[in-house]
């Protein structure tokens, strides 16, 4: 049981890291803001953080984001572009 949980945690962490990389490139934000953006989108859409991260990674590969995530992601990126490095 513990081994499976550890594997899931590592996989989740890897997806979040990949999503931060996508946001850094496509959203043109500092890497330090990437996690904050993911967290904000997760909270504002009531979607698990890892699910948001998976959708962002898919988007980086050319898949369209669901509308609800797209709107919140654009808003979060705009906030962080206006105030880089600022936590909310």
N, C-alpha and C positions, 0 to 999 in steps of 0.2 A: 504494500500500500504506500509506504513512504517513498519508495523508488519511483512509483508512477507519479506521485505528487511532485517530486523533485523534477522529473522529466517534463511535466506540464509547466512548472514554473520556469524552467530554462527555455522552453519553447515560447512561452508568453513573453519572456524578457527579450528574446531574439527578435520577435515580431515587433515589439515596441521600439527596439533600437533601429530596426529597418525603417519603421514609419517615421521616426525622428529624422533619419537620413533623407527620406523623401521630402519631408516638410522643409528641411534645410535647403534643399536644392530647388524644389518647385515653389515653396512659399517664401524663399529668400529671407529666412530668419536665422538667427544664431542657433546653434545646436542646443544651447541651454534653454531656449524657449520652446523647443519642440515638445518636450514632455508636458509643459504647461498648456500648450495648445491642445494636445491630445486629451489631457485631463478636463479642460474646459468643454470640449466637444462632447466628451463622455457624460459629463454632468448635465449639460444643457439639453442633451437628447435622451437622457436616461438609458444610455447604451453602455455596455461593459467596455472598459478601456481597451482590452485586448481585441474586442470586435471592431472598435473604431480603428485601431492600429492595423488590423488585417485589411479593412476596407481602404485605408490610405495606401498601404503597400500595393494592393491590387490596382488602385488608381495610378500609382507610379508606373505600373506595367501597362497602362492603357485602358483600364476598365473604368466606366463611369461610376461616380459616387452616388449613393442614394440621395435624393433631393434634401431630405432632412439633415443628413450629415454635411452635404455640400454647403448649405446655407450657414450652418453653425461654424464650419471650418473656415469659410471665407470671413465671417465676422471675427473669429478668434485670430486669424492671420492678420487682419486689418488692425486689430488692437495691438498686436505685438510688433507690427511694422511701425506703428506710430510711437510705441514705447518699448524699444528693444531692451531685453534684460529685466523688465519690470514684472514682478509677480503680481497676481491679482488676488 
